[in-house]
Amino acid sequence: MVADAQNYSLEEMDRQSFFHPTTSIAEHLRDGPTIIAGGTGVRLRDRRGRELIDCGAGLWCVNVGYGRAELGDAAARAMAELGYYHTFSAYSNEPIIRLADRLLTLFREKAGVPGLARVFFGTSGSDANDTNFKLVRYYNNLRGRPQKKKIIARLGAYHGLTYAAGSLTGIAAFHRAFDLPVAGVLHTACPHFYRFARPGENEAAFTDRLIADLEALIAREGPDTIAAFIAEPVMGTGGALVPPKDYFARVGRLLAEHDILLIADEVITGFGRTGVWFASALYGLQPDLVTLAKGLTSAYFPLSASLVGERIWSVLREASPHSGPVMHGFTYSGHPVGGAVAMANLDIIENEQMVENAAQMGPYLRQCLRQRIGDHPFVGDIRGEGLMIGVEFVADKQTRRFFAPDSQPQRLVARNAFDEGLLVRALGFTDTVSFSPPLCIGPAEIDEAVERFARALARTMPELSRLAR
Ligand SMILES: Cc1ncc(COP(=O)(O)O)c(C=O)c1O
């Protein structure tokens, strides 16, 4: 209001003052921001009163949907009780203690991973991955193997954008400007059959090749230099990429053979996104470290967690009398308000059976997309697990020729989808748009979203045809 009164609009104030993350400065200065004013369930409205179905759930994170007053109430109670106190030097608070206990129990029971010992808290998926990166080093330093430090990630992976996490991320666009990745991070092939299989290669042969590449990388670098392998069970930003059958079982065997730790990055897949509580369960992963964020609070409060396995924890614990305090942590580690919001959020997910709903609505959304746009000449692949779905574009469906690099067909479609009142995310690594709506979405909303998407695709047809030539 003050801005308007001064004849200086909020849009203009944003343009002149706000440095936006992952945004083109030139485009922001030209087009200004989209100011989101509110939301309920799966719907948002912007400041101009436009209604949008959010099939992104923000950045894959608003699992319970918008406008859940219980989360605000939980935050208000926690703030009134204890706005903040730190958790360094063993200070603690009740909400975060209860959350740590609940997370270990949930992951042990729902993911079938018994050997998890402790939870370390941060405020973002990136910092949780930095924590895991450092714990891997600490573990090997304590074990007297300082040369065993390298971490293998995959091309197309997204693990965040801080210095270490940004290095683990396997997408060149995030590296170029910042001289990343740092030394000690390696990337192996992306397990996306539709796009990266060679002509004539079936899925089994493709998986054989991925495993052979990984084995060769480990041999080339020397197994005694490789500390860990990090993976999203289903890759998100890479394009909602579902791994080929047996891929993770075979990766697991290789890691065990060479004493290499497994970090499961469940920042997107955690808390029901794939139709189960944690996607580690889908592929039988037995991680030594787990990264959680996003759905932990449905993004109503910035909170992340690193679950630390017994294998690492026992080394830290036994060394502790001699090694001194673990010199790692953040001002907001173990924030009481985050703990309270996460507990209320987990209550909603459980009480309203949102994981079960994702398990039903995911296949329904995929089926609707296949029926409505599956025959479209530029829609190549529709895939996913639960409510984590990708639609990948292809320039020639028969020969599986992809669009030229940088032509970005998915951005054109996503922009037209916005004009139709639908938010989907344009993912650059594989010319994919993703659908990852809040887990509370129902069939009528899915029908509406798919209809809006089909209209957007029809409107983009001339540009796609031109780009496909
Ligand atoms: C799998 C995965 N890991 C880590 C991150 C980083 O999380 P944040 O943006 O909270 O730092 C993301 C964010 O999208 C993610 O998708």
The ligand as a Gaussian input file, in Angstrom:
#p B3LYP/6-31G(d) Opt

LIG

0 1
 C       16.962000     -33.514000      -4.820000
 C       17.286000     -32.163000      -4.279000
 N       18.276000     -32.017000      -3.399000
 C       18.605000     -30.838000      -2.874000
 C       17.921000     -29.693000      -3.230000
 C       18.324000     -28.374000      -2.674000
 O       17.383000     -27.909000      -1.787000
 P       17.333000     -26.354000      -1.401000
 O       16.865000     -25.605000      -2.607000
 O       16.385000     -26.318000      -0.235000
 O       18.702000     -25.946000      -0.996000
 C       16.852000     -29.793000      -4.125000
 C       16.083000     -28.591000      -4.513000
 O       15.318000     -28.598000      -5.435000
 C       16.543000     -31.049000      -4.687000
 O       15.580000     -31.175000      -5.614000

